């Protein structure tokens, strides 16, 4: 994913889509600031100069004081911190949570070792893709799943409908949606050394795709060694009341080598480039979100 050709292709597609349908997309898919959901880090973004724009129903930062290219290069050379709290994390629990999840996704969930995860796809009854997701087997009776913000309502309705049917037949599964948590993504070569300052967990023994529940900066967190930038990194699910303090602590421990926050544009282009590279077609709602976002990026450029 570090190849320049794919990156340039993503930039080219973004600009062409934006130029083609900027006004129409803006009218149709942009909501007013009052209608936007806000993460617990919203005030922190604004106070530090973040330019907020609509993304998948949320008000998210697209740019700070540095340029987009400066931010991208810094993520490659040092690191970046991303607020991805708009994404939806939830847990499935119960002795039958693994066979239940296997009815919904294209993954051998039973074969996963506890503390490991995989990228997968939720499918409908005809085998069509509903949404991509990262699933983690915490234990044999606890699965942790993260789905995309733009697909949240559809995904949860689909899962709930199947859960009712599954439980009616005697299946033991329940769920909890982690709306009480926020999600940060620390990405780049400095991700591990910076985060190590804030936890007693030996991060050198947490390998790519592995999951831990551990204390970070005094808060009980879920951490997964993964990310979407093509660099090493961690996604950190933290109680929302501790999210701002954790973000500040990470930035402080980076000694100025991490910008205030990475930009949603960088994260979005990386995610969509990865999908293209894997030949996964975008769902209609993803196209709508991407088109509206591309129009805003073009205005900034």
Secondary structure as UniProt FT lines:
FT   HELIX           4..29
FT   HELIX           33..35
FT   TURN            40..41
FT   HELIX           42..47
FT   TURN            48..49
FT   STRAND          51..55
FT   TURN            56..57
FT   STRAND          58..63
FT   HELIX           68..77
FT   STRAND          80..83
FT   TURN            85..86
FT   STRAND          88..93
FT   TURN            95..96
FT   HELIX           97..102
FT   TURN            103..104
FT   HELIX           109..111
FT   TURN            114..115
FT   STRAND          116..123
FT   TURN            125..126
FT   STRAND          129..139
FT   TURN            140..141
FT   STRAND          142..147
FT   HELIX           149..151
FT   HELIX           152..168
FT   TURN            169..170
FT   STRAND          174..177
FT   TURN            179..180
FT   STRAND          181..187
FT   TURN            189..190
FT   HELIX           191..196
FT   TURN            197..198
FT   HELIX           203..205
FT   TURN            208..209
FT   STRAND          210..216
FT   TURN            217..218
FT   STRAND          219..224
FT   STRAND          233..239
FT   HELIX           240..253
FT   TURN            254..256
FT   HELIX           264..277
FT   TURN            278..279
FT   HELIX           284..300
//
